[in-house]
Amino acid sequence: MKEVWFRWLVWLDFRLALLFALIVPLVLFIWAFVQKSQTIQHLLGIYWRVGSLLLITLYLAIAQYPISFVSGLIARILIPLSLWFWVDLNDEIEYQPNNLLKLIFTSWRWATTVYFGLGAIASVPFLGCGFSDSAIKSNYCQVWFEAPLFFKGIFHANTKTPFLGVLGILGLIIYVLFLGYFVLVKLGKQGRIAVEQ
């Protein structure tokens, strides 16, 4: 494959996504569970549901489906929204006593918001890869599939790529159905309150 100047940025993005979207929130979730911090647990539970779109995007990218560019952008927008959307959780976290968990959680929340915000802006020029059969075959678009294929080589070396793509499509369908239900039904009833009364 012909060298593209931003390949190192794509790989950096993949590594940062592992850090901000998987490793740190997993550690925080376990820590919040141990500390019995219900509010942080609840917000991280919401984060995991919303952030599952990143995993779906990874499987779509393994199969090199163009929709992965669209779902990736949407995930980068929805994740920061999920971290700040809930009025009741934000208030509870704000008024919790200061401790190391709250400090690290708040730092992660801000860092994740900045990372995914910048990532969303940076991914906009690549949206064309999601709508053009000729563009998707270019090095400009293909470079985005290298990290997902590396992931496949480690965790799914003996699994057929089309099967992983089908898992990605099924995951996306289920995700869209649940998101649609939330937006059309639950949001109207609950508003921006995360904990039902």
Number of C-alpha atoms within 10 A of each C-alpha: 7 8 9 12 8 11 15 11 10 15 15 13 16 15 13 16 17 12 14 18 22 14 12 15 20 15 11 19 20 12 15 20 13 9 12 11 16 14 19 24 18 16 20 21 14 16 19 19 14 19 20 17 24 22 16 25 28 24 28 29 26 24 24 24 18 20 17 28 24 18 20 23 22 15 21 23 18 18 25 22 14 18 19 15 17 17 12 14 21 17 11 13 18 12 9 11 9 10 8 9 15 18 11 13 19 15 12 17 17 14 14 23 21 13 18 23 17 13 17 17 12 11 15 12 9 17 17 17 23 17 14 11 11 10 16 21 13 13 15 17 20 16 20 22 19 17 19 19 20 13 14 20 12 10 10 13 12 9 11 11 18 14 12 20 21 14 16 24 20 13 19 22 13 12 17 13 12 13 15 12 12 14 13 11 11 13 13 10 12 13 13 15 15 18 11 7 5
